[in-house]
Amino acid sequence: MGLACCAIMARNWRSLDRVRSYCELRGIPVQQADEDSSGFWRLRETQAMVG
């Protein structure tokens, strides 16, 4: 299982700034719920995970 199966969640975006920067510097893909993510956050599986 690689990083593609990893999620880091926080109550607010600012809490994730350092993690996002770290990932971007190392070429690790990042995605936030407030960005266009092709419906990722509306998927039933995603809602079950975060709900």
DSSP file (Angstrom, degrees, kcal/mol; ACC not computed):
  #  RESIDUE AA STRUCTURE BP1 BP2  ACC     N-H-->O    O-->H-N    N-H-->O    O-->H-N    TCO  KAPPA ALPHA  PHI   PSI    X-CA   Y-CA   Z-CA
    1    1 A M              0   0    0      0, 0.0     2,-0.1     0, 0.0     0, 0.0   0.000 360.0 360.0 360.0 124.4    0.0    0.0    0.0
    2    2 A G    >   -     0   0    0      1,-0.0     3,-1.6     4,-0.0     0, 0.0  -0.241 360.0 -79.9-101.5-169.7    1.5    3.3   -1.1
    3    3 A L  G >  S+     0   0    0      1,-0.3     3,-1.9     2,-0.2    -1,-0.0   0.692 117.0  77.4 -67.1 -18.2    0.9    6.9   -0.4
    4    4 A A  G 3  S+     0   0    0      1,-0.3    -1,-0.3     3,-0.0    24,-0.0   0.719  94.7  51.0 -63.7 -18.9   -2.0    6.9   -2.9
    5    5 A C  G <  S+     0   0    0     -3,-1.6     2,-0.4     2,-0.0    -1,-0.3   0.112  93.1 101.9-103.2  20.5   -4.0    5.2   -0.2
    6    6 A C    <   -     0   0    0     -3,-1.9     2,-0.4     2,-0.0    -3,-0.0  -0.839  46.0-174.9-110.7 141.9   -3.2    7.7    2.5
    7    7 A A        -     0   0    0     -2,-0.4     2,-0.5     2,-0.0    -2,-0.0  -0.999   8.5-166.8-134.5 138.8   -5.4   10.6    3.8
    8    8 A I        -     0   0    0     -2,-0.4     2,-0.3     2,-0.0    -2,-0.0  -0.993  16.6-173.2-122.6 124.0   -4.6   13.3    6.2
    9    9 A M        +     0   0    0     -2,-0.5     2,-0.3     2,-0.0    -2,-0.0  -0.873   8.5 173.7-121.5 151.2   -7.6   15.2    7.6
   10   10 A A        -     0   0    0     -2,-0.3     3,-0.1     1,-0.1     6,-0.0  -0.959  42.5-113.3-147.4 163.3   -7.9   18.3    9.8
   11   11 A R  S    S+     0   0    0     -2,-0.3     2,-0.3     1,-0.1    -1,-0.1   0.774 102.1  22.6 -70.8 -26.1  -10.7   20.6   11.0
   12   12 A N  S >  S-     0   0    0      1,-0.1     3,-0.7    -3,-0.0     4,-0.4  -0.978  76.0-121.3-142.4 156.6   -9.3   23.5    9.0
   13   13 A W  G >  S+     0   0    0     -2,-0.3     3,-1.8     1,-0.2     4,-0.4   0.847 106.4  65.3 -64.4 -36.0   -7.1   24.0    5.9
   14   14 A R  G >  S+     0   0    0      1,-0.3     3,-1.3     2,-0.2     4,-0.4   0.833  92.7  62.2 -59.3 -33.2   -4.5   26.0    7.7
   15   15 A S  G <  S+     0   0    0     -3,-0.7     4,-0.3     1,-0.2    -1,-0.3   0.744 104.6  49.4 -62.5 -22.5   -3.6   23.0    9.9
   16   16 A L  G <> S+     0   0    0     -3,-1.8     4,-3.0    -4,-0.4    -1,-0.2   0.445  79.1 100.1 -98.3  -1.2   -2.5   21.2    6.8
   17   17 A D  H <> S+     0   0    0     -3,-1.3     4,-2.4    -4,-0.4     5,-0.2   0.896  85.7  44.6 -54.3 -46.6   -0.3   23.9    5.2
   18   18 A R  H  > S+     0   0    0     -4,-0.4     4,-2.4    -3,-0.2    -1,-0.2   0.896 114.1  49.0 -68.0 -39.5    3.0   22.3    6.4
   19   19 A V  H  > S+     0   0    0     -4,-0.3     4,-2.4     2,-0.2    -2,-0.2   0.928 112.0  49.3 -64.9 -43.9    2.0   18.8    5.4
   20   20 A R  H  X S+     0   0    0     -4,-3.0     4,-2.7     1,-0.2    -2,-0.2   0.924 111.8  48.6 -61.1 -45.3    0.9   20.0    1.9
   21   21 A S  H  X S+     0   0    0     -4,-2.4     4,-2.4    -5,-0.2    -1,-0.2   0.916 110.2  51.6 -60.8 -44.4    4.2   21.9    1.5
   22   22 A Y  H  X S+     0   0    0     -4,-2.4     4,-1.1     1,-0.2    -1,-0.2   0.932 112.9  45.1 -57.7 -48.0    6.2   18.8    2.5
   23   23 A C  H  <>S+     0   0    0     -4,-2.4     5,-2.8     1,-0.2     3,-0.5   0.923 112.0  50.9 -64.2 -45.2    4.4   16.6    0.0
   24   24 A E  H ><5S+     0   0    0     -4,-2.7     3,-1.2     1,-0.2    -1,-0.2   0.889 107.2  54.1 -62.2 -39.1    4.6   19.1   -2.8
   25   25 A L  H 3<5S+     0   0    0     -4,-2.4    -1,-0.2     1,-0.2    -2,-0.2   0.805 113.0  43.9 -63.4 -28.8    8.4   19.5   -2.3
   26   26 A R  T 3<5S-     0   0    0     -4,-1.1    -1,-0.2    -3,-0.5    -2,-0.2   0.309 117.7-108.9-100.9   7.8    8.8   15.8   -2.6
   27   27 A G  T < 5 +     0   0    0     -3,-1.2    -3,-0.2    -4,-0.3    -2,-0.1   0.696  67.0 148.6  75.8  18.5    6.5   15.3   -5.6
   28   28 A I      < -     0   0    0     -5,-2.8    -1,-0.3    -6,-0.2    -2,-0.1  -0.768  52.3-115.0 -86.9 124.6    3.8   13.6   -3.5
   29   29 A P        -     0   0    0      0, 0.0     2,-0.3     0, 0.0    -1,-0.1  -0.311  36.0-169.2 -61.9 138.9    0.3   14.4   -5.0
   30   30 A V        -     0   0    0     -6,-0.0     2,-0.3    -7,-0.0   -10,-0.0  -0.916   9.8-177.4-128.2 156.3   -2.0   16.4   -2.8
   31   31 A Q        -     0   0    0     -2,-0.3     2,-0.3     4,-0.0     6,-0.1  -0.973   8.5-158.5-153.8 135.9   -5.6   17.2   -3.0
   32   32 A Q    >   -     0   0    0     -2,-0.3     3,-1.8     1,-0.1    -2,-0.0  -0.885  27.8-122.9-117.0 151.6   -7.9   19.4   -0.8
   33   33 A A  T 3  S+     0   0    0     -2,-0.3     4,-0.2     1,-0.3     8,-0.1   0.745 110.3  59.8 -64.3 -23.7  -11.7   19.2   -0.5
   34   34 A D  T 3  S+     0   0    0      2,-0.1    -1,-0.3     3,-0.0     2,-0.2   0.424  95.3  79.0 -86.9   3.4  -12.0   22.8   -1.5
   35   35 A E  S <  S-     0   0    0     -3,-1.8     2,-0.6     1,-0.0    -4,-0.0  -0.679 102.0 -85.7-103.1 161.3  -10.3   22.3   -4.9
   36   36 A D        +     0   0    0     -2,-0.2    -2,-0.1     1,-0.1    -4,-0.1  -0.555  54.9 164.7 -66.0 114.7  -11.8   20.8   -8.0
   37   37 A S    >   -     0   0    0     -2,-0.6     3,-1.8    -4,-0.2    -1,-0.1  -0.012  56.7-104.2-127.3  29.1  -11.3   17.1   -7.4
   38   38 A S  T 3  S-     0   0    0      1,-0.3    -2,-0.1     2,-0.1     0, 0.0   0.834  80.7 -52.8  54.4  38.3  -13.7   15.5   -9.9
   39   39 A G  T >> S+     0   0    0      1,-0.0     3,-1.6     3,-0.0     4,-0.7   0.556  95.5 139.4  80.5   7.2  -16.3   14.7   -7.4
   40   40 A F  G X4 S+     0   0    0     -3,-1.8     3,-1.1     1,-0.3     6,-0.3   0.892  72.6  49.4 -51.2 -45.4  -14.0   12.8   -5.0
   41   41 A W  G 34 S+     0   0    0      1,-0.3    -1,-0.3    -8,-0.1    -3,-0.1   0.605 107.8  55.1 -75.5 -10.3  -15.6   14.3   -1.9
   42   42 A R  G <4 S+     0   0    0     -3,-1.6    -1,-0.3     4,-0.1    -2,-0.2   0.508  80.5 115.9 -96.7  -6.1  -19.1   13.4   -3.1
   43   43 A L  S <X S-     0   0    0     -3,-1.1     4,-2.6    -4,-0.7     5,-0.2  -0.346  72.7-127.5 -62.9 142.2  -18.3    9.7   -3.6
   44   44 A R  H  > S+     0   0    0      1,-0.2     4,-2.2     2,-0.2     5,-0.2   0.884 109.7  52.4 -56.9 -41.1  -20.2    7.4   -1.3
   45   45 A E  H  > S+     0   0    0      2,-0.2     4,-1.8     1,-0.2    -1,-0.2   0.894 110.2  47.4 -65.1 -40.1  -17.0    5.7   -0.1
   46   46 A T  H  > S+     0   0    0     -6,-0.3     4,-2.4     2,-0.2     5,-0.3   0.928 111.3  50.7 -66.7 -44.3  -15.4    9.0    0.8
   47   47 A Q  H  X S+     0   0    0     -4,-2.6     4,-2.0     1,-0.2    -2,-0.2   0.878 109.6  51.4 -61.7 -37.3  -18.5   10.1    2.6
   48   48 A A  H  < S+     0   0    0     -4,-2.2    -1,-0.2    -5,-0.2    -2,-0.2   0.874 110.7  49.4 -66.0 -36.8  -18.5    6.9    4.6
   49   49 A M  H  < S+     0   0    0     -4,-1.8    -2,-0.2     1,-0.2    -1,-0.2   0.919 122.3  30.7 -69.1 -43.6  -14.9    7.4    5.5
   50   50 A V  H  <        0   0    0     -4,-2.4    -2,-0.2     1,-0.2    -1,-0.2   0.642 360.0 360.0 -92.0 -15.0  -15.3   11.0    6.7
   51   51 A G     <        0   0    0     -4,-2.0    -1,-0.2    -5,-0.3    -2,-0.1   0.455 360.0 360.0 -88.0 360.0  -18.9   10.7    8.0
